[in-house]
């Protein structure tokens, strides 16, 4: 019997790959996308992606989107409190598990497992233990397309933000930077995926430097032109 599950969704490549793996397994049915939004900016936390772009992704996927709002200066206690409020509703509705796109960070995995265990829920990691170089190339080979929306200047220069996540990007990464950015080196926004209804047309905006550490590149949707009726 297929189990209903929530997927933690950032709009980036790891979320998209996790959704693909869950679909291939046939064990789970993703009933909701769960996205953490920084309320001060209405953007995806850490990724810096406008919330309206996540709305479009959810529409293309035909999935409900649940936004967890946290403040820009919020600490773990705020995050856990807001997350627990939301997840409690789903647990009461019979959903027992949440999936994440984490790949190899043991401390992150333990944190998620411990937090969910306190609520009587389970954490699922469909990408866990996979080789990140292979995953990055699978993403490209399978028709996904993404843009780099945030880079950590401790690992990468400003010139990497706003770039397309492709083989040239991977080739240009300095030694020691993970190909999937699993250590937080960079974050992405997926604008094309095999399971999207269509490509999300977009254009790049300003690049800003925040917290004396992160470069963010704004990404904006290009809405479809409405054709006038021919009379």
C-alpha positions in Angstrom: 0.0 0.0 0.0 1.3 3.4 -1.0 2.2 5.6 2.0 1.3 9.3 2.0 4.2 11.6 2.6 5.2 15.3 2.8 8.2 16.5 0.8 10.4 19.4 2.1 10.6 21.6 -0.9 13.0 24.4 -1.5 12.5 24.7 -5.2 16.0 23.6 -5.9 17.6 20.6 -7.6 17.9 18.3 -4.6 14.2 18.7 -3.9 13.4 17.9 -7.5 15.7 14.9 -7.5 14.1 13.7 -4.2 10.6 14.0 -5.8 11.8 12.0 -8.8 13.2 9.2 -6.5 10.0 9.0 -4.5 8.0 8.7 -7.7 10.3 5.9 -8.9 10.0 4.0 -5.7 6.2 3.6 -5.8 6.3 3.3 -2.0 5.2 6.8 -1.3 2.7 9.3 -2.6 3.7 13.0 -2.1 0.6 14.7 -0.9 2.1 18.1 -0.1 5.2 20.3 -0.6 6.5 21.9 2.5 8.5 25.1 2.0 10.2 27.3 4.6 9.8 31.0 3.7 11.5 34.0 5.4 8.5 36.2 6.1 10.4 39.5 6.0 11.3 39.0 2.3 8.7 36.3 1.3 11.5 34.3 -0.2 12.7 30.7 0.3 15.0 30.6 3.3 18.7 30.4 2.2 17.8 30.0 -1.5 16.5 33.6 -1.8 13.9 32.5 -4.4 10.6 34.6 -4.6 7.7 32.7 -3.1 5.6 33.2 -6.2 8.1 31.1 -8.2 7.5 28.2 -5.7 3.8 28.7 -6.2 4.3 28.2 -10.0 6.3 25.0 -9.4 3.6 23.6 -7.2 1.0 24.4 -9.8 3.1 22.6 -12.5 3.4 19.6 -10.1 -0.3 19.6 -9.2 0.7 19.5 -5.5 -0.6 21.5 -2.6 2.0 23.9 -1.2 2.3 24.5 2.6 4.5 27.5 3.5 6.1 27.7 6.9 6.9 31.4 7.7 9.8 32.3 9.8 11.4 35.6 10.6 14.8 36.6 9.2 16.4 36.6 12.6 14.5 33.6 13.9 16.5 30.9 15.7 16.0 27.1 15.8 13.3 27.3 18.5 11.2 29.5 16.2 11.8 27.2 13.3 10.9 24.1 15.3 7.8 25.7 16.8 6.4 26.9 13.4 7.3 23.5 11.8 5.7 21.6 14.6 2.5 23.6 14.3 2.2 22.7 10.6 3.3 19.1 10.8 0.9 18.4 13.7 -2.0 19.1 11.4 -0.8 16.6 8.9 0.0 14.0 11.5 -3.6 14.3 12.8 -4.7 13.8 9.2 -2.8 10.5 9.2 0.4 11.4 7.5 3.4 9.8 9.2 6.5 10.9 7.3 8.4 13.8 5.8 11.0 13.4 3.0 14.1 15.5 2.6 16.7 16.0 -0.2 19.7 15.6 2.1 22.5 13.5 0.8 25.3 13.0 3.3 25.4 15.4 6.2 24.9 13.1 9.2 24.3 16.0 11.7 21.5 17.4 9.6 19.9 14.0 9.2 20.0 13.3 12.9 18.5 16.7 13.7 15.6 16.0 11.3 15.0 12.5 12.6 15.1 13.6 16.3 12.7 16.5 15.7 10.2 14.4 13.8 10.5 11.5 16.3 9.4 13.9 19.0 6.2 14.3 17.0 5.8 10.6 16.3 6.7 11.0 12.7 9.5 9.6 10.5 12.1 11.2 8.3 12.8 9.7 4.8 15.9 10.5 2.7 15.5 9.2 -0.9 18.9 10.6 -2.0 20.9 9.4 1.0 24.3 8.1 0.3 24.2 8.8 -3.4 27.4 10.0 -5.1 26.9 13.7 -5.6 28.8 14.0 -8.8 26.6 11.3 -10.4 23.5 13.0 -9.0 24.5 16.3 -10.5 25.1 14.7 -13.9 21.8 12.7 -13.7 20.0 16.0 -13.0 21.4 17.5 -16.3 21.0 14.3 -18.3 17.4 13.8 -17.4 16.2 17.2 -18.7 16.2 19.2 -15.5 17.4 22.8 -15.7 18.2 25.2 -12.8 19.8 28.5 -12.1 22.2 29.2 -9.2 20.4 31.7 -6.9 22.7 31.8 -3.9 26.4 31.2 -3.2 28.4 31.2 0.0 31.4 33.5 -0.5 33.4 31.3 1.9 33.4 28.8 -1.0 32.6 30.5 -4.2 33.0 34.0 -5.8 30.3 36.3 -7.0 30.8 35.1 -10.6 29.1 31.8 -9.8 25.7 33.2 -8.7 23.2 33.6 -11.5 24.8 30.9 -13.6 23.0 27.9 -15.2 23.6 24.6 -13.4 25.2 22.7 -16.2 28.4 20.8 -17.0 30.4 24.0 -17.5 29.3 25.2 -14.0 30.4 21.8 -12.5 33.8 22.0 -14.4 34.4 25.5 -13.0 33.8 24.6 -9.4 37.0 24.9 -7.2 38.4 21.8 -5.7 36.7 20.8 -2.5 33.3 22.3 -3.5 30.6 19.6 -3.7 29.0 19.1 -7.1 25.5 19.3 -5.4 26.5 22.0 -3.0 25.6 19.7 -0.1 27.8 21.7 2.3 25.8 24.8 1.5 28.2 26.1 -1.1 25.4 27.1 -3.4 21.6 26.8 -3.9 19.4 26.6 -7.0 16.0 27.2 -8.5 14.6 24.6 -10.9 12.8 26.1 -13.8 12.4 23.0 -16.0 11.8 19.4 -15.0 10.3 16.3 -16.7 7.3 16.5 -14.4 6.6 20.2 -14.8 3.8 21.1 -17.2 6.1 23.5 -19.0 9.3 25.5 -18.5 9.0 28.4 -16.1 10.2 31.3 -18.2 12.4 33.6 -16.1 14.9 36.4 -16.2 17.7 37.4 -13.8 17.6 40.5 -11.7 20.0 42.2 -9.3 22.8 40.5 -7.4 23.0 41.4 -3.7 25.4 40.6 -0.9 23.9 39.9 2.5 25.2 39.0 6.0 28.7 39.7 4.9 28.8 36.2 3.3 26.1 35.3 0.8 25.5 36.5 -2.8 21.9 36.2 -4.0 20.7 36.6 -7.6 17.1 37.6 -8.0 15.0 35.4 -10.4 11.8 36.7 -11.8 9.0 35.0 -13.7 8.2 36.2 -17.2 4.5 35.9 -17.4 2.8 34.6 -20.6 1.5 37.4 -22.8 -2.3 37.3 -23.1 -3.2 37.3 -26.8 -6.0 39.6 -27.7 -9.2 37.9 -29.0 -9.6 38.2 -32.8 -13.0 39.4 -33.7 
